[in-house]
């Protein structure tokens, strides 16, 4: 059980760090990059996965295709990737933000609303709170020795 929680925590942390790392790229001038290269491909995909509106995704892909940044085959692959991964990616981003929050009452309030809306089950919300408590409980000097 601890391995699962640790693994979930590590994956979430990596995704959050990836998102935080990509934020400066979001603010950059979009005219700067003329081609999608290996160096900026990850940032573009992270940005695309954060978009939850399919119409906007289609517009972004069409714009990239019109600008010559994507071929028709690549556009199809990007759309398939988004369709397959965007929902799970957003969940991980939200989980990462919840785990980083400083106020347990706000985290609990958010989870209570989500459970009431039927998003996660109560058991999942309880696990998130348990992980939050573990992450935010200071290690005492006697326990560290």
N, C-alpha and C positions, 0 to 999 in steps of 0.2 A: 504494500500500500504506500509506504514511504517512497519507494522507487518511482511509482506512478506520479505521485505528487511532485517529486523532485524533477522528474522528466517534464511534466506539464509546466512547472515553474521555469525550467531552463528554456524550453521551447518558446514560452511566452516572452521571457526576457529577451531572447534573441530577436523575436519578431518586433518587439517594442524598440529595441536598439536599432534595428534595421529601419523602422519607420522614423525614428528620431534622426538617424543619420541622413535619411532622404529628405527631410524637411527643407534644408537649404537648397536642394535641387528644385523643390517645388516653387521656391521664391525666385529662382534664377530666370533670366530672360529666356522665354521659350524659343526665340529666334536664334539663340546661341548655338544649340546643337542642330546640325543639319542632317545627321544620320544617327540611327540607333546603333551604337557600337556595343561591344562587350562591356566596356567600362560603365556605360550608363544604362544598360539593359535592365539591371536589377532595380534601379531607381524608377525607371519607367513602369515596370511591372508592379512594384509596390504602390505607386501612385494610381495605377489603373485598378488594382485590387481594392483600393479604398473607395472607389466610386461604386455606389450601389444601384444607380439608375441605369438600366440597360440601354435606354435611348441615348443617354450621354456617352456611354461606352461605344455604342455604334457610331456616334458622331466623331469621337476621338479617333477611332480606327479608320473611319472614312477620310478624315482630315490627314492622318498620317499616310494613308495610301495615296491620296491626291497630291501630297507634297513629295511623293517618291521615297518616303522613309520606310514603307512596307510594300511588299509585293502582295498580290491578291492571295497567294498561298499563305504567306506569313500572316495576313489579316485574318484568315480563317483560323489559323492555329492560335493566334492571340485571343480571338473571341472564344474559342473552345477552352483555352486556359482560364479565361475570366469566368466563364460559365461554371467550370468545374471547381474553382477555388475561391471565388469572391466571398461567399457566405461564411465559410470557415475562417478565412483571413480576418474578416471584420470581428468575428467572435473572439479571436485571439487578441486583437487590438484592444477590444473592450475589456477583456479579462486582464490584460497587461495594465491598462489604466486603472482598473479597480484595485489591483494589487499594489499599485504605486500610491494610491490615495493615502492621505495622512489621517483622515478622520473616519474611524470605524462606523460611527453612526450614519454618515453619508453613504458609505458602502452598503451598510445594512438596508438603508432606505431604498437605494437603487435596486438592490436584489429583491426586496419585498415587492416593489412595483413590478419588476420583471416576472416574479413568480406569479403574482396576481394576473398578469397578462398571459400567463401560460408559456413563457419563453423557456426558462430552465425549470426543472423539477426542484422541489424543496430540498431534496437530498444534495443536488448539485450546488445549490446556493449555500447550504451548510458547509460543504467542502471548500467552497471559495472563501467563506469567512474563516474557516480553520486555517487555510493557507495564509490568509491575510494576517491572522493573529501570530502565526509562526514567523512570518517575515518581519513583523513590526514589534515583536517582543525582544527587548534588549537582552543580550547574553550577560549574565552576571559574572563577576570576576571569579567567583568560586566555581561556577559551572564550566568556565573556560579552561580551568586547570586540570 
